[in-house]
């Protein structure tokens, strides 16, 4: 789609939607048996990093006080990457943030993800949905008992169903509320 290509396939997770997603996750608190656990958070289509930063603060607290965070954020477009590289300074006391400039389909991370935040480009390429390509590439990096946030247009779900069912056991699909849903018909998996 011309509109998608004009913005480099980037559709920001809208400001009113991020808190709705984040509240679906339990706030992580240190426990006596594991006082400072480590969590890896991966976003291969990070944009300016707002969604990932807001998620980390909502779930792990300001400055990641309840855990050590290993954040891997990848962005292709240069202007968004410059903003991304400043997004995680507020979390630096207990996090290890790595911002990478490049194509999320050709990047990789070492290890597995406790949380995969995936808001891929919405488009077709050579008869295949980008959303499906990103899910096949990144879905397998989710650790056992890990979680994924996948944001896609509702009409892409039939293309993703087989991979979602193969990769994940507990799947929930939530429709964006109105008025946001009217714009792009998005859902959160």
Secondary structure, DSSP 4 states (H G I P E B T S, - for coil): -HHHHHTTT-----HHHHHHHHTTSPPP---SSSTT-EEEEEETT-TTSHHHHHHHHHHH-GGGTTSEEEEEEEE-SHHHHHHHTTTTGGGGGGEEEEEEES-TTS---SS-EEEEEE-----EETTEEHHHHHHHHHGGGEEEEEEEEEEEEGGGHHHHHHHHHHH-SS---EEPPTTHHHHH-EEE-
